[in-house]
């Protein structure tokens, strides 16, 4: 018996007026049974969700639509947009300190926008401070899409 679960596309409705300009986003998710799914990538436009969150989703009009978060897994999601003058080499040089904390990013290397995942074991405040430093230096601008860490 094959115990590997197949990932599927899950649709998250978004607000097209929030600056991202899209009405929905598609993410990968793994079915857990019933209407529960675990997110397998960080949302690029949606707010309030992070990698590995367990969500409720139901079929509607041929799509599997996100309904609500069932359980958080402690990840945080941030988005970085490179400044016009920033080269990929500049980005990667400044990214190294954030990566050393345990953070990862999604996005096409050489592109202008990246989705940052901060795992639960990483000091999100330290990662935030480094992202702020990059913004202060004019390397990028960033936004918080979801903070999943402790409130302390």
Backbone torsions as a table, in degrees:
resi	resn	phi	psi	omega
1	UNK	NA	133.6	179.0
2	UNK	-84.0	114.7	-178.6
3	UNK	-93.2	-5.8	178.7
4	UNK	-71.1	126.7	179.8
5	UNK	-88.8	144.1	179.8
6	UNK	-88.7	137.8	175.4
7	UNK	-79.2	150.4	178.2
8	UNK	-133.5	165.1	177.4
9	UNK	-84.5	132.8	178.0
10	UNK	-119.7	136.2	-176.6
11	UNK	-102.5	129.6	178.1
12	UNK	-113.0	115.0	174.7
13	UNK	-64.0	138.7	179.1
14	UNK	-131.3	167.3	179.2
15	UNK	-90.6	113.0	-177.8
16	UNK	-67.6	-10.0	179.6
17	UNK	-96.3	5.2	-175.1
18	UNK	-84.8	6.8	179.1
19	UNK	106.3	-18.4	178.0
20	UNK	-91.8	-21.1	173.2
21	UNK	72.9	18.8	179.1
22	UNK	-123.3	149.1	-178.6
23	UNK	-94.2	-13.1	177.4
24	UNK	-157.5	156.4	177.8
25	UNK	-131.3	143.8	177.8
26	UNK	-109.4	130.3	177.4
27	UNK	-127.4	161.9	174.8
28	UNK	-84.3	141.9	179.0
29	UNK	-145.7	151.9	176.4
30	UNK	-108.7	126.0	177.5
31	UNK	-65.1	135.9	176.6
32	UNK	-106.6	-12.1	-176.7
33	UNK	121.2	146.2	-176.7
34	UNK	63.3	-133.0	178.9
35	UNK	-107.3	25.2	179.7
36	UNK	-101.1	139.4	-178.8
37	UNK	-142.9	148.4	175.3
38	UNK	-106.6	130.1	179.7
39	UNK	-71.1	130.8	-176.4
40	UNK	-105.4	0.9	170.4
41	UNK	-148.8	165.2	-178.4
42	UNK	-82.2	133.4	177.9
43	UNK	-63.8	139.4	-179.1
44	UNK	-95.0	-18.0	-178.9
45	UNK	-127.5	-30.9	-176.8
46	UNK	-74.1	148.8	176.0
47	UNK	-105.5	154.2	173.3
48	UNK	84.0	9.6	-179.7
49	UNK	-132.5	152.7	177.9
50	UNK	-142.9	163.7	175.2
51	UNK	-49.6	136.7	176.6
52	UNK	74.7	-1.9	173.1
53	UNK	-59.2	144.4	174.7
54	UNK	-97.6	125.4	-173.7
55	UNK	-124.9	160.7	172.1
56	UNK	-98.3	130.5	177.2
57	UNK	-142.0	147.5	-178.3
58	UNK	-138.3	148.3	178.8
59	UNK	-66.8	139.3	174.9
60	UNK	-158.0	127.1	178.3
61	UNK	50.7	41.2	176.6
62	UNK	80.8	2.8	178.8
63	UNK	-117.8	154.7	171.1
64	UNK	-95.7	104.6	-171.5
65	UNK	-97.4	132.0	173.0
66	UNK	-60.7	136.1	177.0
67	UNK	-113.9	-45.9	-178.4
68	UNK	-169.2	166.1	174.4
69	UNK	-82.2	131.9	176.6
70	UNK	-93.4	-43.7	-179.2
71	UNK	-154.6	134.8	176.0
72	UNK	-85.4	151.2	179.2
73	UNK	-116.6	6.4	172.8
74	UNK	92.7	1.0	177.5
75	UNK	-80.0	153.4	173.9
76	UNK	-119.6	149.5	-178.9
77	UNK	-124.0	129.7	175.3
78	UNK	-129.1	160.2	177.5
79	UNK	-127.0	134.1	178.4
80	UNK	-115.0	132.5	171.8
81	UNK	-120.1	123.5	-177.4
82	UNK	-69.2	143.1	173.5
83	UNK	-65.8	154.5	-175.8
84	UNK	-55.7	-37.3	-176.2
85	UNK	-83.7	-8.6	-175.2
86	UNK	-77.1	128.3	174.7
87	UNK	-89.5	165.2	177.2
88	UNK	-62.0	-34.6	178.1
89	UNK	-64.3	-40.8	176.2
90	UNK	-60.7	-46.5	-180.0
91	UNK	-58.4	-51.6	-176.2
92	UNK	-63.5	-35.2	177.7
93	UNK	-63.1	-45.3	-179.9
94	UNK	-76.5	-26.7	179.6
95	UNK	-68.6	-29.6	-173.8
96	UNK	-51.5	-41.7	-179.2
97	UNK	-66.1	-36.8	178.5
98	UNK	-70.8	-42.0	177.9
99	UNK	-61.7	-37.4	-179.8
100	UNK	-62.2	-23.0	176.9
101	UNK	-78.2	-14.5	-179.0
102	UNK	112.4	4.2	-179.5
103	UNK	-79.8	153.5	174.9
104	UNK	-129.1	165.6	175.3
105	UNK	-134.6	154.5	173.2
106	UNK	-116.2	150.2	179.5
107	UNK	136.1	156.6	-178.0
108	UNK	-74.4	119.8	177.4
109	UNK	-60.1	129.1	-174.1
110	UNK	102.2	-13.8	175.7
111	UNK	-78.4	-174.7	-176.8
112	UNK	-107.6	-14.6	-177.5
113	UNK	-127.1	142.3	-177.8
114	UNK	-137.6	146.2	176.8
115	UNK	-104.9	124.3	-175.4
116	UNK	-103.5	130.1	173.5
117	UNK	-105.7	126.6	173.5
118	UNK	-109.2	110.6	-178.4
119	UNK	-67.5	161.1	-178.0
120	UNK	-58.0	-33.6	-177.2
121	UNK	-79.7	-7.1	-178.3
122	UNK	-89.8	144.0	175.3
123	UNK	-72.2	98.4	-176.9
124	UNK	-62.9	-31.6	179.9
125	UNK	-68.5	-37.5	176.8
126	UNK	-67.4	-42.0	178.1
127	UNK	-63.8	-41.8	178.2
128	UNK	-60.4	-44.3	-179.9
129	UNK	-60.7	-39.6	178.5
130	UNK	-69.6	-37.0	175.8
131	UNK	-66.3	-38.2	177.2
132	UNK	-63.5	-40.4	177.8
133	UNK	-61.1	-42.8	176.7
134	UNK	-62.0	-38.1	177.1
135	UNK	-68.2	-44.0	179.1
136	UNK	-60.7	-31.6	179.6
137	UNK	-84.5	-2.2	178.2
138	UNK	79.1	17.1	179.9
139	UNK	-78.3	-39.8	-177.8
140	UNK	-156.2	171.3	163.8
141	UNK	-115.5	154.6	179.9
142	UNK	-142.4	162.0	176.9
143	UNK	-141.4	152.9	175.6
144	UNK	-92.2	122.0	176.9
145	UNK	-94.5	-33.0	176.6
146	UNK	-165.1	127.2	173.4
147	UNK	-100.3	118.1	-176.7
148	UNK	-110.4	5.7	-177.0
149	UNK	-83.3	-177.2	178.2
150	UNK	-67.0	153.9	-176.8
151	UNK	-80.6	2.5	-177.9
152	UNK	-79.6	NA	NA
